[in-house]
């Protein structure tokens, strides 16, 4: 009987320990989920010859030293019931000082409403603010599609157009003149419906190409590379067909290569696509 009593006590201790671990894991998961609406990680903000860590916590844009110990400035940018839909950091004015570009929207919608530009010059301040309400902006990024050394701003919308009156994703391009944006290209669509896109100078000619995950009529997907031709984009090269393409990223090491996460023969994998004049060359990669 004594041995049985000791045995059951051990079982009870183990059960209590497992319940405690489960509760701790649950609490940690809850905390992670609660803060997932902020910037995913600290970003590098370059101002003249200095570098700072940029974060956004509890709706406050914060500039700090790289080690995070000294907060240089903080500014409320996200109000209650709002979220950051998309963001990027770029030196729009070629003055060695980065601007912070954001699309902000309601936290109950996958799309945004406002496009805002912030800068840090002896303090955080708003440079530009424009409402795109009704146009459903969902991504902002910068590029140099014409190779003139001046960055353009691309804002992806989800809307109808006059010549294509159905709801669809559309990559608009704007020029920046130090204080405002002006339309450069607001084409009705690319050659095919697309899920996502990035910019990269894959042929290394000094101009960025637009690289899009596009949907074919048979349900498969391809990566299409578009080149700027003065008044719009033309297809440069196209990848092989895949069952699905989930993600497209710039390569951290090769300017003529992009990394995609896709599905082929019912298996998901990362694949490097390297530019060649005849098309993309495939190379398997282990991880991103």
C-alpha positions as CSV (number, residue, x, y, z in Angstrom):
1,X,0.0,0.0,0.0
2,X,2.9,2.4,0.9
3,X,4.4,1.8,-2.6
4,X,1.1,2.5,-4.2
5,X,0.7,5.7,-2.3
6,X,4.2,6.9,-3.3
7,X,3.4,6.0,-6.9
8,X,0.2,8.1,-7.0
9,X,1.9,11.0,-5.3
10,X,4.5,11.1,-8.1
11,X,1.8,10.9,-10.7
12,X,0.0,13.9,-9.0
13,X,3.2,16.0,-8.9
14,X,3.9,15.3,-12.6
15,X,0.3,16.2,-13.5
16,X,0.5,19.5,-11.6
17,X,3.8,20.3,-13.4
18,X,2.3,19.6,-16.8
19,X,-0.7,21.8,-16.1
20,X,1.7,24.6,-14.9
21,X,3.8,24.4,-18.1
22,X,0.6,24.5,-20.2
23,X,-0.6,27.6,-18.4
24,X,2.8,29.3,-18.8
25,X,2.9,28.5,-22.5
26,X,-0.7,29.7,-22.9
27,X,0.2,33.0,-21.2
28,X,3.3,33.5,-23.4
29,X,1.3,32.8,-26.5
30,X,-1.4,35.3,-25.5
31,X,1.2,38.0,-25.0
32,X,2.8,37.3,-28.4
33,X,-0.6,37.5,-30.1
34,X,-1.5,40.8,-28.3
35,X,1.6,42.6,-29.6
36,X,1.6,41.1,-33.1
37,X,-0.1,44.2,-34.5
38,X,3.1,46.3,-34.0
39,X,6.2,46.4,-36.1
40,X,7.5,42.8,-36.3
41,X,11.1,43.8,-35.3
42,X,13.3,46.8,-34.8
43,X,14.4,48.4,-38.1
44,X,17.5,50.4,-38.9
45,X,16.9,54.1,-39.4
46,X,19.8,56.0,-41.0
47,X,20.1,59.7,-40.4
48,X,23.2,61.4,-41.9
49,X,26.1,59.2,-40.7
50,X,24.2,57.8,-37.7
51,X,22.1,54.7,-37.3
52,X,19.2,54.3,-34.9
53,X,16.8,51.5,-34.0
54,X,13.2,52.2,-35.0
55,X,10.3,50.4,-33.3
56,X,6.5,51.0,-33.0
57,X,5.1,49.8,-29.6
58,X,1.6,50.5,-28.4
59,X,1.1,52.9,-31.3
60,X,4.2,54.9,-30.5
61,X,6.9,55.3,-33.2
62,X,10.1,55.2,-31.2
63,X,13.7,56.1,-32.2
64,X,16.4,54.7,-30.0
65,X,20.1,53.9,-29.9
66,X,21.0,50.6,-31.6
67,X,21.4,48.9,-28.2
68,X,17.9,50.1,-27.3
69,X,19.1,51.6,-24.0
70,X,18.6,55.3,-25.0
71,X,15.2,56.5,-26.4
72,X,15.9,59.5,-28.6
73,X,12.4,60.4,-29.5
74,X,8.9,59.0,-29.5
75,X,5.6,59.9,-31.3
76,X,2.1,58.6,-31.3
77,X,1.2,57.5,-34.8
78,X,-1.4,54.7,-34.4
79,X,-4.7,55.6,-32.7
80,X,-7.1,53.3,-31.0
81,X,-8.6,50.6,-33.3
82,X,-5.9,51.3,-35.9
83,X,-3.0,49.2,-37.2
84,X,0.0,49.3,-39.5
85,X,-1.0,47.5,-42.7
86,X,2.4,48.0,-44.4
87,X,5.6,49.9,-44.0
88,X,9.1,50.5,-45.4
89,X,12.1,52.8,-44.8
90,X,13.8,54.5,-47.7
91,X,15.9,57.7,-48.4
92,X,13.3,59.4,-50.6
93,X,15.2,62.6,-51.0
94,X,18.8,61.3,-51.5
95,X,19.9,63.4,-48.5
96,X,21.3,60.5,-46.4
97,X,18.3,60.7,-44.1
98,X,15.7,57.9,-44.2
99,X,11.9,58.5,-44.4
100,X,9.4,56.1,-42.8
101,X,6.5,55.2,-45.0
102,X,3.4,53.6,-43.6
103,X,-0.1,52.5,-44.6
104,X,-2.4,52.7,-41.6
105,X,-5.9,51.4,-41.4
106,X,-8.7,50.0,-39.2
107,X,-7.6,46.9,-37.2
108,X,-10.7,45.0,-38.4
109,X,-9.7,45.3,-42.1
110,X,-7.0,43.7,-44.1
111,X,-6.7,46.9,-46.1
112,X,-5.5,50.3,-45.2
113,X,-6.8,53.8,-45.5
114,X,-4.1,56.4,-45.0
115,X,-0.6,56.8,-46.5
116,X,1.8,58.6,-44.1
117,X,5.4,59.6,-44.4
118,X,7.5,60.4,-41.3
119,X,11.1,61.7,-41.0
120,X,13.5,62.2,-38.2
121,X,15.4,65.5,-38.2
122,X,16.1,66.7,-34.6
123,X,12.8,64.9,-33.8
124,X,10.1,62.8,-35.4
125,X,7.7,64.7,-37.5
126,X,5.0,63.9,-40.2
127,X,6.1,64.9,-43.7
128,X,3.1,63.8,-45.7
129,X,-0.4,62.4,-45.1
130,X,-2.9,61.3,-47.8
131,X,-6.2,59.4,-47.5
132,X,-6.8,56.6,-49.9
133,X,-10.1,55.7,-48.4
134,X,-12.1,53.6,-50.8
135,X,-9.0,52.5,-52.7
136,X,-8.0,49.9,-50.1
137,X,-4.1,50.3,-50.1
138,X,-2.4,47.2,-48.8
139,X,1.3,47.5,-49.5
140,X,3.9,50.3,-49.8
141,X,7.5,49.9,-51.1
142,X,10.0,52.0,-53.0
143,X,11.8,51.4,-56.3
144,X,13.7,53.0,-59.1
145,X,12.0,51.7,-62.2
146,X,13.4,54.2,-64.6
147,X,17.0,54.2,-63.4
148,X,17.2,58.0,-62.8
149,X,18.5,57.5,-59.2
150,X,15.4,58.9,-57.7
151,X,13.1,56.5,-55.8
152,X,9.5,56.1,-56.7
153,X,6.8,55.0,-54.2
154,X,4.6,52.0,-55.1
155,X,1.3,51.7,-53.3
156,X,-0.7,48.6,-54.1
157,X,-4.5,49.2,-54.2
158,X,-7.5,46.8,-54.3
159,X,-10.1,48.6,-56.4
160,X,-12.0,48.9,-59.6
161,X,-10.8,51.1,-62.5
162,X,-12.5,52.7,-65.5
163,X,-11.2,50.2,-68.0
164,X,-11.3,47.2,-65.7
165,X,-14.4,47.6,-63.5
166,X,-13.9,44.7,-61.1
167,X,-12.2,44.6,-57.7
168,X,-8.6,43.6,-58.2
169,X,-5.1,44.2,-56.9
170,X,-3.3,47.0,-58.7
171,X,0.3,48.3,-58.3
172,X,0.3,52.1,-58.6
173,X,3.6,54.0,-59.0
174,X,4.1,57.6,-57.7
175,X,6.9,60.1,-58.0
176,X,8.0,62.0,-54.9
177,X,9.0,65.7,-54.9
178,X,10.3,66.1,-51.3
179,X,6.9,67.0,-49.9
180,X,4.2,65.2,-51.9
181,X,3.4,62.4,-54.3
182,X,2.4,62.6,-58.0
183,X,1.0,59.7,-60.2
184,X,3.6,58.2,-62.5
185,X,1.7,55.0,-63.5
186,X,-1.8,54.0,-62.4
187,X,-2.3,51.2,-64.9
188,X,-5.5,49.2,-64.7
189,X,-3.6,45.9,-64.1
190,X,-0.6,43.8,-65.0
191,X,-0.9,41.2,-67.8
192,X,-2.5,38.7,-65.3
193,X,-4.1,38.8,-61.8
194,X,-1.4,38.8,-59.1
195,X,-1.1,38.0,-55.4
196,X,2.0,40.0,-54.4
197,X,5.0,41.8,-55.9
198,X,8.4,43.2,-55.1
199,X,11.0,45.3,-56.9
200,X,14.6,44.3,-57.7
201,X,17.2,45.0,-60.4
202,X,17.5,41.4,-61.5
203,X,19.2,42.1,-64.8
204,X,21.5,44.7,-63.2
205,X,20.9,47.4,-65.8
206,X,20.4,50.1,-63.2
207,X,16.6,50.0,-63.2
208,X,14.4,47.9,-60.9
209,X,12.1,45.3,-62.3
210,X,8.7,44.6,-60.9
211,X,8.4,40.9,-60.0
212,X,4.9,39.5,-59.4
213,X,3.3,36.3,-58.3
214,X,0.7,35.8,-61.0
215,X,-2.3,33.5,-61.4
216,X,-2.8,31.5,-64.6
217,X,-6.2,30.5,-66.0
218,X,-5.5,26.8,-65.1
219,X,-5.0,27.7,-61.4
220,X,-1.2,27.4,-61.4
221,X,1.1,30.4,-60.7
222,X,4.2,31.9,-62.2
223,X,6.7,34.7,-61.4
224,X,6.7,37.4,-64.0
225,X,9.4,40.1,-64.3
226,X,8.3,43.4,-65.8
227,X,10.5,46.2,-67.1
228,X,9.6,49.9,-67.2
229,X,9.2,51.1,-70.8
230,X,8.6,54.8,-70.3
231,X,4.8,54.7,-70.1
232,X,4.2,51.4,-68.5
233,X,5.5,47.9,-67.9
234,X,6.3,45.1,-70.3
235,X,7.1,41.4,-69.5
236,X,10.8,40.7,-69.5
237,X,10.9,37.1,-68.5
238,X,8.5,34.5,-66.9
239,X,9.2,31.5,-64.7
240,X,7.9,28.0,-65.0
241,X,4.4,27.1,-63.8
242,X,4.0,25.9,-60.2
243,X,1.0,24.6,-58.3
244,X,1.2,27.5,-55.9
245,X,3.6,30.3,-54.9
246,X,3.2,31.6,-51.4
247,X,6.0,34.1,-50.9
248,X,8.5,36.1,-53.0
249,X,11.5,37.7,-51.3
250,X,14.6,39.6,-52.4
251,X,17.8,37.6,-52.1
252,X,20.1,38.9,-49.3
253,X,23.2,38.0,-51.2
254,X,22.6,38.1,-55.0
255,X,21.1,41.0,-56.8
256,X,20.1,38.9,-59.8
257,X,18.2,36.4,-57.8
258,X,14.9,36.2,-55.9
259,X,13.8,33.5,-53.4
260,X,10.3,32.1,-53.6
261,X,8.4,29.7,-51.3
262,X,6.2,27.5,-53.6
263,X,4.4,24.2,-54.0
264,X,5.5,21.7,-56.7
265,X,4.4,18.0,-57.0
266,X,2.3,18.6,-53.8
267,X,5.5,19.5,-51.9
268,X,6.4,22.9,-50.5
269,X,9.9,24.2,-50.7
270,X,12.1,27.3,-51.1
271,X,13.5,27.9,-54.6
272,X,16.0,30.5,-55.8
273,X,15.2,31.9,-59.2
274,X,18.2,33.5,-60.9
275,X,17.8,35.9,-63.8
276,X,18.9,34.7,-67.3
277,X,18.0,36.3,-70.6
278,X,16.3,33.1,-71.6
279,X,14.3,32.9,-68.4
280,X,14.7,32.1,-64.7
281,X,17.2,29.5,-63.7
282,X,16.1,27.3,-60.7
283,X,18.2,26.5,-57.7
284,X,16.9,24.7,-54.6
285,X,17.7,26.4,-51.3
286,X,17.3,24.7,-47.9
287,X,15.9,27.7,-45.9
288,X,15.1,31.4,-46.2
